[in-house]
Amino acid sequence: MQLTIKLFAGLADRMGSSIIQVELPGDSVTAGELKQQLSEAYPAADSLIAVSFVAVNQEYAGLDHSITASDEVALIPPVSGGESVTGPDHEVRQSEDGLYVISSLPLSVEEVTAKVIHANHGATLSFVGTTREMTGEQRTVHLEYEAYVPMALSGLQNIGREIQFKWPGTLTAISHRIGRVDIAETSVIIAVSSPHRDACYEASRYAIERLKQIVPIWKKEIWEDGSEWKGHQQGPWNPRAPL
């Protein structure tokens, strides 16, 4: 069986390509077996493979999930995160309802917030994530974001559905940048509205924490003297666990 596997961020760097093909015996393999075989074939990436998750058909898979040649397979390292419009210098992907967007273009707080304004909602919050220049003594020159775009877009929509379930009546819109993001530029906007402010605050905090946990978006910090891919910073990474 031949499998084509998509790779991202630090994994692609360590394994030398964003797509690899592997020959495996039999007609199927479990996600755990696949990770083990990739670790043996790419020992330089072993530590990162160990903490990565296999995605099958754009969903995180358990170690015992069976994979066949017809599946779309990706190996997802720890994350930092519809309609398609593409051009020579930009890419914009959005859900059918337009609430969830992944874009290489600059983001507008007003545009994203307007999507959740509702006549019967008394509270609206917009969280805006921007590029910080200094982290301790380390000076960042700019950030570069990469995404497994279709799965990332699906992940943003899942966050919206989770919020609707936890805080009924709450509206959510999320836009995230990919590509280069300079100092003080916006990388993510999360707009939330609800009838009452308590739910609005809680849903906004939930959205950013969940985004960092499950959405396959990665950032590379570019410094004056080097660079580094940044992944999950909050302990062992498990995108299949509830928040």
SVG drawing of the C-alpha trace seen along z (x, -y; Angstrom):
<svg xmlns="http://www.w3.org/2000/svg" viewBox="-34 -49 56 56">
<polyline fill="none" stroke="black" stroke-width="0.4" points="0.0,0.0 1.3,-3.5 0.3,-6.4 0.8,-10.1 1.3,-12.1 1.0,-15.8 3.5,-17.5 3.5,-21.0 5.7,-23.5 8.6,-22.0 7.9,-18.5 8.2,-19.5 11.5,-21.2 12.9,-18.2 11.7,-15.7 12.7,-17.7 9.4,-18.0 5.8,-19.1 4.6,-15.8 6.1,-12.3 5.1,-9.0 5.6,-5.7 5.2,-2.1 3.6,0.1 2.8,3.8 -0.8,4.9 -4.0,3.0 -4.2,0.9 -2.2,-0.5 -3.2,-2.0 -2.3,-5.6 0.0,-4.4 1.8,-2.0 2.2,-4.7 3.8,-7.0 6.2,-4.2 7.3,-3.5 7.8,-7.2 9.9,-7.5 12.1,-4.7 12.4,-6.1 13.1,-9.7 15.1,-9.4 16.0,-13.1 12.3,-13.9 11.5,-11.2 10.8,-13.5 8.4,-15.7 6.7,-12.8 6.1,-11.3 4.0,-14.4 2.2,-14.8 -1.2,-13.5 -2.3,-11.8 -5.2,-13.4 -7.3,-11.1 -9.7,-12.8 -9.2,-16.1 -10.0,-14.8 -7.7,-13.9 -7.4,-10.1 -6.7,-7.9 -3.7,-5.6 -5.9,-2.6 -7.6,-4.3 -7.3,-2.2 -5.9,-4.0 -6.2,-2.8 -4.8,-4.0 -7.9,-5.9 -7.7,-8.2 -6.3,-11.7 -3.5,-11.6 -1.6,-14.3 0.8,-14.4 0.0,-17.3 2.7,-18.7 1.6,-20.7 -0.3,-23.8 0.3,-27.4 -4.4,-27.1 -15.9,-26.7 -15.4,-29.1 -11.9,-29.7 -10.5,-32.8 -6.9,-32.6 -4.6,-34.8 -0.9,-35.3 -0.3,-37.1 -3.1,-36.1 -5.4,-33.3 -8.7,-33.6 -10.7,-30.6 -14.0,-31.0 -17.0,-29.0 -20.2,-29.2 -21.8,-31.5 -18.7,-33.8 -18.2,-33.6 -14.9,-31.7 -12.0,-32.9 -8.4,-32.0 -6.6,-34.7 -3.2,-35.9 -4.6,-39.4 -4.8,-41.9 -7.7,-41.5 -10.3,-44.1 -11.7,-44.2 -14.7,-46.2 -15.5,-43.7 -15.2,-40.6 -17.1,-42.2 -20.0,-43.3 -20.7,-39.7 -21.9,-39.0 -23.8,-42.3 -27.4,-41.3 -30.3,-43.5 -31.2,-41.3 -27.6,-41.0 -26.5,-43.4 -22.8,-42.4 -20.2,-42.1 -16.5,-41.4 -13.6,-41.4 -10.4,-39.6 -7.5,-40.8 -4.2,-38.9 -1.2,-41.0 2.5,-40.3 4.6,-41.2 8.1,-42.5 9.9,-41.6 9.6,-38.3 12.0,-38.7 15.3,-39.6 14.4,-38.1 13.3,-40.5 10.9,-39.2 11.3,-40.6 8.0,-39.1 5.9,-36.0 5.1,-33.5 1.9,-31.4 1.1,-28.1 -2.1,-26.2 -3.6,-22.9 -6.3,-25.1 -9.3,-22.9 -8.9,-21.2 -8.2,-24.5 -11.3,-26.1 -13.3,-23.1 -11.8,-23.5 -12.9,-27.1 -16.4,-26.1 -16.3,-23.4 -15.4,-26.0 -18.4,-28.0 -20.7,-25.0 -19.2,-24.2 -19.8,-27.8 -23.4,-27.7 -23.9,-24.5 -22.3,-25.8 -23.8,-29.3 -27.0,-29.1 -27.7,-32.1 -24.1,-33.3 -22.8,-34.2 -19.1,-33.7 -16.9,-34.8 -13.2,-34.0 -10.6,-35.2 -7.0,-34.0 -4.0,-35.2 -1.6,-32.9 1.7,-34.0 3.8,-36.8 2.5,-39.0 4.7,-42.0 5.1,-43.6 1.9,-45.0 -0.1,-43.5 -3.2,-41.4 -2.9,-37.6 -6.3,-36.6 -9.7,-38.2 -12.4,-36.5 -15.7,-38.3 -18.5,-37.1 -21.9,-38.5 -24.5,-37.3 -27.6,-38.6 -25.6,-39.0 -22.0,-40.0 -21.0,-37.0 -21.6,-34.5 -19.7,-36.8 -16.6,-37.0 -16.6,-33.2 -17.2,-32.3 -14.4,-34.7 -11.9,-33.1 -13.0,-29.6 -12.6,-30.4 -9.0,-31.4 -8.0,-28.6 -9.8,-26.1 -8.2,-27.5 -4.7,-27.0 -5.6,-23.4 -7.3,-22.0 -6.8,-24.2 -3.9,-23.2 -2.2,-26.6 1.4,-27.1 3.6,-30.1 7.3,-30.6 9.0,-33.3 11.6,-35.1 14.4,-36.8 17.4,-38.9 19.6,-35.8 17.4,-32.8 13.9,-31.4 11.8,-28.8 8.4,-27.1 6.2,-27.6 3.7,-24.9 1.5,-24.2 2.9,-26.0 0.6,-24.7 1.8,-21.2 1.1,-17.9 -0.8,-18.5 -4.0,-16.5 -6.4,-18.0 -8.9,-15.2 -9.3,-16.1 -12.1,-18.5 -11.1,-21.9"/>
</svg>
